[in-house]
Amino acid sequence: MADLLALSSRIIDQGVAHEPVNRITQELSELGEGVAIVESFSHVVTFASDDGLVCFDTSGAWSGGAVLEAIRSWSDERFHTLLYTHGHVDHVGGAGAFLAHEEGRGRPAPRVVGHENVARRFDRYVATDGYNRAINARQFGGVRGAINQGIGGTASFLPPETPRPGLTFRDRMRLDVGGVAIELRHALGETDDHLWAWLPERRTICAGDFFIWNFPNAGNPQKVQRYPLEWAAALREMAGTGAELFIPAHGLPIEGAARIRRVLDDVAGALEDVVGRTLDGMNQGLPLDAILHEVQVDPALLEKPYLRPLYDEPEFVIRNVWRLYGGWYDGNPAHLKPATEAALGRELCELAGGAGALVARAGELAEAGELRLACHLVELAAAARPDDRAVHAVRADVYERRRKHERSLMAKGVYGHAARTSRSVAERD
């Protein structure tokens, strides 16, 4: 079993990650007296109290049972309180296993605590069940074992046995569970129902997804609004607590007040910079296209082991800032009430001398590394000729190249899905 605190200290202090920082081992590690973490998707952080166990998050439906088993190897005390840092299914989906476990032992069900917006999120998940399952299949479809593990292939996006919080709050709330004092603080960030917890007597923060050992997930192209500036403010507030132990829901825990402050300030600064420069462009009247290609994050910053764009990336955050402050119109009048993509594709194919001319040029551009342009051309050709196997063969090749070129899981997921879709058409009998 790795010494997680020593590992994270070495990675942060050296500025290089030679080992994985986001691990899914299903193993439990003690981080101090009466506190343990199970590394999963997402992690579960557990505190021992005189009244029983207090858990931050429950992991997902596919992993909740394994997490529970790992905790039981550490303590057989009853689960007293389950705290949802937010309502994403990889944080709440395992709760049913915890409740069933206590019921099977004839013990009271644990109390479930979360922000008041969690229930509204659950309602949205029920209303958009098929859409969310499609998104996750696309986003995680290229991740080995993801569908089998249930990240993208569960029968229901939100497991129906997932309990809603019975105790909620709006801004702040203090709990005392068996001598463990917990201050819950709401902040906008990845979601509108997110909380982080400050345990003052233990100088500990449980941060949920405010920190994920990657560039912040503040721009996910397939999900609802994120709040990067408020996210940065929450990180600044965390940094100001003087915490000695910082435990995120993904990635390694961090110890040492100076180290924690440095990391949180770096992430907050990166978000503030993207937001500030995007707003500067908007205030100058620039269209979204210009801002997307002018606002760049310092490449050296993106090489820090806790800011690499391996999940989300700055370009997507810029789009989210635009959406938050400016709506969906991107400044191009042709996009306000556009023609169908199929009609546009047919017109361009006619001008170019047929779909074959477009896909041939797309292939040339892809070979030359001009993948953005190649994608535009091959997409128009496929829109014009949706059943053409030759067109889809080239489209599959272009998007497979694009996927390999990208760093973020978000981009890889979308491009990989496009490649697989076209490959199935190209190979159709």
C-alpha positions in Angstrom: 0.0 0.0 0.0 1.4 3.4 -1.0 2.1 6.2 1.4 -0.3 8.6 -0.3 0.8 11.7 1.5 4.5 11.1 0.9 3.7 10.4 -2.8 1.8 13.6 -3.3 4.4 15.6 -1.5 7.1 14.3 -3.7 5.2 14.9 -6.9 4.2 18.5 -5.9 7.7 19.4 -4.6 9.5 18.0 -7.6 6.9 19.2 -10.1 6.8 15.9 -12.0 4.4 13.0 -11.8 6.2 9.8 -12.7 3.3 7.8 -11.1 -0.5 8.0 -11.6 -2.1 10.7 -9.4 -5.7 9.6 -10.1 -5.8 6.0 -8.9 -8.7 3.6 -8.7 -7.4 0.8 -6.5 -10.4 0.2 -4.2 -7.8 0.1 -1.4 -8.1 1.9 2.0 -5.3 4.1 3.4 -5.2 5.7 6.8 -4.3 9.4 6.6 -4.2 10.0 10.3 -5.9 8.9 13.5 -9.5 8.2 12.8 -9.5 9.2 9.1 -9.2 7.0 6.0 -9.6 7.2 2.3 -10.6 4.5 -0.2 -9.3 5.3 -3.7 -12.1 4.7 -6.1 -14.2 6.6 -8.7 -14.8 8.7 -6.8 -12.9 8.3 -3.5 -14.7 7.9 -0.2 -13.3 9.7 2.9 -14.3 8.3 6.2 -13.9 9.7 9.7 -14.4 7.7 12.9 -16.6 9.3 15.6 -18.2 8.3 18.9 -21.5 8.0 17.1 -20.3 5.9 14.1 -18.7 6.6 10.8 -19.0 9.8 8.8 -18.4 9.3 5.0 -17.8 12.0 2.4 -19.4 10.6 -0.8 -20.2 6.9 -1.5 -18.5 6.4 -4.9 -20.5 5.1 -7.9 -22.9 2.3 -8.3 -20.4 0.0 -9.8 -17.8 0.7 -7.0 -19.9 1.3 -3.9 -19.8 -2.3 -2.8 -16.0 -2.6 -3.1 -15.5 0.7 -1.2 -17.8 -0.5 1.5 -15.9 -3.7 1.8 -12.6 -1.8 2.1 -14.1 0.4 4.9 -15.3 -2.7 6.7 -11.7 -3.9 6.8 -10.9 -0.8 8.8 -14.0 -0.4 11.1 -17.2 -2.3 11.8 -18.9 0.7 13.3 -22.2 1.7 11.8 -22.4 4.4 9.1 -23.9 7.4 10.9 -23.7 10.1 8.3 -23.2 10.2 4.5 -22.2 13.6 3.1 -22.6 14.2 -0.6 -20.0 16.8 -1.7 -22.3 17.1 -4.8 -24.8 15.1 -6.8 -22.7 13.6 -9.6 -23.4 9.9 -9.9 -19.8 8.8 -9.2 -20.2 10.4 -5.8 -23.7 9.4 -4.8 -24.4 6.2 -6.8 -22.9 3.9 -4.2 -25.1 5.2 -1.4 -27.7 2.4 -2.0 -25.0 -0.2 -1.0 -24.4 1.6 2.3 -28.0 1.7 3.1 -28.6 -1.9 2.2 -25.6 -2.9 4.3 -27.0 -1.3 7.4 -30.5 -2.6 6.8 -29.0 -6.1 6.5 -27.5 -5.7 9.9 -30.7 -4.4 11.5 -29.2 -1.0 12.1 -30.6 2.4 11.4 -30.1 3.9 8.0 -27.4 6.5 7.9 -28.3 10.2 7.7 -27.7 11.7 4.3 -26.6 15.3 4.1 -26.1 17.5 1.1 -26.8 20.9 -0.4 -30.4 21.8 -1.2 -29.8 21.8 -4.9 -28.9 18.1 -5.0 -32.6 17.1 -5.1 -33.1 19.4 -8.1 -30.2 17.7 -9.8 -31.7 14.3 -9.2 -34.9 15.5 -10.8 -33.0 16.6 -13.8 -31.2 13.3 -14.1 -34.5 11.4 -14.1 -35.9 13.7 -16.8 -32.8 13.3 -19.0 -31.9 9.7 -18.2 -31.3 8.6 -21.8 -29.4 11.8 -22.7 -27.1 11.4 -19.7 -26.4 7.7 -20.5 -25.6 8.7 -24.1 -23.2 11.4 -22.9 -21.4 9.1 -20.5 -21.1 6.4 -23.1 -19.5 9.0 -25.5 -17.3 10.6 -22.8 -16.0 7.5 -21.3 -16.4 5.1 -24.2 -12.7 5.0 -24.9 -11.7 4.4 -21.3 -10.8 0.7 -20.8 -13.5 -1.1 -18.9 -15.6 2.0 -18.4 -18.8 0.7 -19.8 -18.4 -2.6 -18.0 -17.8 -0.8 -14.8 -21.0 1.2 -15.2 -19.6 4.6 -15.7 -21.3 4.9 -19.0 -23.5 1.8 -19.3 -25.7 1.5 -16.2 -29.3 0.6 -16.8 -30.3 4.0 -15.2 -28.1 7.0 -15.0 -29.0 7.7 -11.4 -29.5 4.4 -9.6 -33.1 4.5 -8.3 -32.0 3.4 -4.9 -29.9 6.5 -4.4 -31.3 8.4 -1.4 -31.9 12.1 -1.5 -30.4 14.2 1.3 -32.6 14.2 4.3 -30.7 17.1 5.9 -29.9 20.1 3.6 -28.6 23.6 3.8 -28.2 26.7 1.6 -24.9 28.5 2.4 -23.3 27.1 5.5 -24.0 24.5 8.2 -22.1 23.1 11.2 -22.4 19.5 12.2 -21.1 17.7 15.3 -21.1 13.9 14.9 -19.8 12.1 17.9 -17.2 14.7 18.7 -16.2 15.4 15.1 -16.9 19.0 14.2 -17.6 19.7 10.5 -18.3 23.0 8.9 -20.0 22.6 5.5 -19.7 25.5 3.0 -21.5 25.8 -0.3 -19.8 27.2 -3.3 -20.5 27.3 -7.0 -17.8 25.4 -9.0 -18.1 22.3 -11.1 -21.8 22.2 -10.0 -24.4 24.5 -8.3 -24.9 21.9 -5.5 -21.3 21.6 -4.4 -20.0 21.8 -0.8 -16.6 21.6 0.7 -16.0 20.8 4.4 -13.6 22.3 6.9 -12.9 20.3 10.0 -11.2 22.9 12.2 -10.1 20.7 15.1 -8.3 18.4 12.6 -7.1 21.2 10.3 -8.6 19.2 7.4 -10.5 20.0 4.2 -12.6 17.6 2.3 -12.8 19.2 -1.1 -14.9 17.0 -3.3 -14.3 17.9 -7.0 -13.0 21.4 -6.4 -9.6 19.9 -7.0 -9.0 16.8 -9.2 -5.3 16.8 -9.9 -6.0 18.0 -13.5 -7.0 21.3 -15.0 -10.4 22.0 -13.4 -13.4 20.4 -15.0 -14.9 23.9 -15.6 -15.7 23.5 -19.3 -17.1 20.1 -19.9 -18.7 20.4 -23.4 -21.5 18.0 -22.8 -22.6 19.0 -19.3 -24.5 21.9 -17.8 -23.0 25.3 -16.7 -19.8 25.5 -14.6 -18.8 28.5 -12.6 -15.0 29.1 -12.9 -14.7 32.4 -11.2 -16.7 31.3 -8.1 -14.7 28.1 -8.2 -11.5 30.1 -7.9 -12.9 32.1 -5.0 -13.7 28.8 -3.2 -10.1 27.6 -3.7 -8.8 30.9 -2.3 -11.0 30.5 0.8 -9.7 27.0 1.3 -6.2 28.2 1.0 -6.8 30.8 3.7 -7.9 28.2 6.3 -4.3 27.1 7.0 -5.4 23.5 6.5 -2.7 20.9 7.1 -4.5 18.0 5.3 -6.4 18.4 2.1 -8.4 15.5 0.7 -10.0 15.7 -2.8 -12.5 13.2 -4.2 -10.2 12.4 -7.1 -6.4 12.2 -6.9 -4.0 12.2 -4.0 -4.5 13.8 -0.6 -2.0 16.6 0.2 -0.4 17.6 3.5 1.3 20.7 4.7 -0.2 24.2 4.9 2.3 25.8 2.6 2.1 23.1 0.0 -1.7 23.1 0.1 -1.8 26.9 -0.3 0.6 26.9 -3.2 -1.4 24.3 -5.1 -4.8 25.9 -4.5 -3.4 29.3 -5.4 -2.0 28.0 -8.7 -5.3 26.4 -9.7 -7.3 29.5 -8.7 -5.0 31.7 -10.6 -5.3 29.7 -13.8 -9.1 29.9 -13.6 -9.0 33.6 -12.9 -6.7 34.2 -15.8 -8.9 32.3 -18.3 -12.0 34.1 -17.1 -10.4 37.5 -17.0 -9.0 37.3 -20.5 -12.2 35.9 -22.0 -14.2 38.7 -20.5 -11.7 41.2 -21.8 -12.3 39.8 -25.3 -16.1 39.9 -24.8 -15.9 43.5 -23.6 -14.0 44.4 -26.8 -16.8 43.0 -28.9 -14.8 40.0 -30.2 -16.6 37.0 -31.4 -16.2 33.7 -29.7 -14.0 32.3 -32.5 -11.4 35.1 -32.0 -11.3 34.6 -28.2 -11.0 30.8 -28.5 -7.8 31.2 -30.6 -6.3 34.2 -28.7 -6.7 33.2 -25.1 -3.9 30.7 -24.2 -2.8 29.4 -20.8 0.9 29.4 -20.2 2.1 26.0 -21.4 4.5 25.7 -18.4 1.5 26.0 -16.0 -0.2 23.2 -17.8 2.7 20.9 -17.2 2.3 21.2 -13.4 1.3 17.7 -12.2 -2.0 19.0 -10.8 -2.9 21.3 -13.8 -2.4 19.0 -16.8 -5.3 19.2 -19.2 -5.9 15.5 -19.2 -9.7 15.6 -18.3 -11.0 19.0 -19.2 -9.0 21.8 -20.9 -8.8 25.6 -21.1 -10.4 25.9 -24.5 -13.6 24.3 -23.2 -13.5 26.6 -20.1 -13.5 29.6 -22.5 -16.7 28.4 -24.1 -18.3 27.9 -20.7 -17.3 31.5 -19.7 -18.9 32.8 -22.9 -22.1 30.8 -22.2 -22.3 32.0 -18.6 -21.9 35.7 -19.5 -23.0 35.9 -23.1 -25.5 33.2 -24.0 -25.3 30.8 -26.9 -24.9 33.2 -29.8 -21.2 33.1 -30.8 -21.0 36.4 -32.8 -21.3 34.8 -36.3 -24.5 36.0 -37.9 -24.7 32.8 -40.1 -25.0 30.8 -36.9 -28.0 32.6 -35.5 -30.5 30.8 -37.8 -28.3 28.4 -39.8 -29.1 26.1 -42.7 -29.0 22.4 -41.9 -25.5 21.0 -41.9 -26.7 18.5 -44.5 -27.7 21.4 -46.8 -24.5 23.2 -46.3 -22.5 20.0 -46.9 -24.4 19.3 -50.2 -23.7 22.8 -51.4 -20.0 22.6 -50.7 -19.8 19.2 -52.2 -21.4 20.6 -55.4 -18.9 23.5 -55.5 -16.0 21.2 -54.8 -17.0 18.6 -57.5 -18.5 16.0 -55.2 -18.1 14.5 -51.7 -15.0 12.7 -52.9 -13.2 16.0 -53.4 -14.0 17.1 -49.8 -12.9 13.9 -48.2 -9.7 13.7 -50.3 -8.8 17.2 -49.1 -9.7 16.3 -45.6 -7.3 13.3 -45.8 -4.5 15.6 -47.2 -5.0 18.1 -44.3 -5.0 15.2 -41.7 -1.7 13.9 -43.2 -0.3 17.4 -42.9 -1.4 17.7 -39.2 -4.2 20.3 -40.0 -6.7 18.3 -38.0 -9.1 21.1 -37.2 -9.6 21.9 -40.8 -9.8 18.2 -41.8 -12.6 17.6 -39.3 -14.6 20.5 -40.7 -14.4 19.2 -44.3 -15.0 15.5 -43.5 -18.0 16.4 -41.3 -19.6 18.4 -44.1 -19.1 15.5 -46.5 -20.6 13.1 -44.1 -23.6 15.4 -43.5 -24.1 15.5 -47.2 -23.6 11.8 -47.8 -24.6 10.1 -44.5 -24.7 6.6 -45.9 -21.5 6.7 -48.1 -19.1 4.1 -46.8 -16.1 5.6 -48.5 -16.8 9.0 -46.9 -17.2 7.4 -43.5 -14.0 5.5 -43.9 -12.1 8.7 -44.2 -14.1 10.3 -41.4 -13.2 7.5 -39.1 -9.5 7.8 -40.0 -9.6 11.6 -39.5 -11.2 11.3 -36.0 -9.0 8.5 -35.0 -6.0 10.7 -35.8 -7.6 13.6 -33.9 -8.3 11.4 -30.8 -4.6 10.4 -30.7 -3.5 14.0 -31.0 -5.6 15.3 -28.1 -4.7 15.2 -24.4 -8.0 15.7 -22.6 -10.4 12.8 -21.9 -13.3 15.1 -23.0 -11.9 15.6 -26.5 -10.7 12.0 -26.8 -14.2 10.8 -25.9 -16.0 12.9 -28.5 -13.5 12.2 -31.3 -13.3 8.5 -30.4 -17.1 8.2 -30.5 -17.2 9.9 -33.9 -14.5 7.5 -35.3 -16.3 4.4 -34.0 -19.6 5.6 -35.4 -18.2 6.1 -38.9 -16.2 2.9 -38.7 -19.5 1.0 -38.2 -20.9 2.7 -41.3 -17.8 2.1 -43.4 -17.7 -1.6 -42.5 -21.4 -2.2 -43.0 -22.3 -5.1 -45.4 
